[in-house]
Amino acid sequence: MSPYQYVTLRCVPRVEREEFVNVGVVLYCPEQDFLGARTHVDEARVRALHAEVDVDAVRAALAAAERVCRGEAHHGFGIGVRATSYGVREARDDNSTRFGFLKAPRSTVVQPGPVHGGVSDDPAATLEHLLGCLVL
């Protein structure tokens, strides 16, 4: 069994109201070098919170998260150095860095929820299970 962390991805159509619908899950399992995202937008549920939400923009943001997981976004992300509060460090583009990027809090229409954890022998199957339990 390998430990993993996951976040739900939430659609928050009106950030000031803090109401949300879960629209995806991102799972990271370092021992198995697995990072994956599964998403599903229930348009009726999202529109119930805000009728004028741009559902295509929500789907585009979720597609971008899936590309980040696959390493297909931000190709230059890991090049060079990055300033930190304690100096500079070389930037990396690996699954750990990508998960850190995806789980970082933000005030946008698509936001990550809190980080949760568990253990699994099959992270891909666990990701599908979490999608079914938390999103569908």
N, C-alpha and C positions, 0 to 999 in steps of 0.2 A: 504494500500500500504506500502510495506517495502522497505527501501533503500538497494541497492546492489552495489558491485564493481565488475569489471571484467577486465581481461587482455586477449588479443589475444596471442596465442603462435605462434611464427614465426620460420620458417625454414630458416636459414641464411647459405647456403652451403659454401660460402666463406666469412668469417667474415670480412676480409679486404676490401671487396667491398661494404658491408652494403646493399646488395640487399636481399630481403626476399619474401617469400610466406607465407601467413597465413595458419596454419595447425591445429589450435585448439582454444578453448576458455575456460577459467576458470572463474567461477562466484561464488562469496561469498556473502551470505545474512545473516548477523549475527542475525537479529531478528527472522528468521525462522530456524536458525542453519543449513543452507544449504551451502555446498561446493561441486561443481561438475565441471567436465571437459568433453568436447566433442571434439573429434578430427577427422580429415579426411586428408589424404595425397593424393594429386593429383600428382602422380609420374611424369607425363609429365611436369607439371608446375615447379616442383622442379628441374627436370633434365634440363629444359630450362635455369636455372641459372648456373648449374654446372653438366655436363653430368656424372661425376664420383662420385657424392654424394652417400653415403651409406644409401639408403632408409630404409633398415632394421634397421639400428642404429637410424634413425629418428623415426621410428615407435616404437622402444624399449624405447626411451626417452619419447615419448608421453604416452605410456602405463605406464611408471613409474609415470608420473604426475597424471594419472587417479588413480593409486594405492595410491598416497599421498592423494588425495582428499577423498578416501574411508577410509583412516586411516590404510591401509594395508602395507605401507612402513615405514621404520624407526621406528619399534616398540620400540626401545630403545631411540628414539629421545627425549622424554619428561622426561627422568629420570635424576636426579641429578641437578647440578647447572651450570649456564652458566656465564662466565665472560663478563662484559660489560664495557663501558668506565666510568661508575659511580659506579662500584663495581661488586657484583655478584647478581644474582637472580635465583630463582628456574625455571628451564625449564619446559615448558608445551607442551603437544601434544594435541592441540585442533584445531578446524577449523580456528581460527584466526591465529595461529602460522603456520599452513600448508599453508594458503593463503599467508602469509608473505614470506614463503620459496619459493613458486611458482612464486611470482611476483618480487622477487629480481633480479636485473640486473645481467647478466652473459655474458661472451664472449664464447659461445658454439654454436653449430649448431642449437639447439633449444633454443630460447630466448623468454622471455615475452616482450610484448609491453608495452606502458604506461597504467596506471590504469585509467579506466573510470567508471562512475557511472550512476545510474538510480534508478527507483522505480518499483516494481512489486508485484502483488498478488501471482504469481506463478513462483518462480525462476527456476524451472525445465523447464517450457514452455519458459521462457525468454532465458534460455541457448540454447535451440533448435533454437529459433528465431535468436539469435546472430550467432550461427553456420551457419545457412542458409544465413544470410546477409554478414558475414565477411569471411567465409571460403569456402563454397560450390559454 
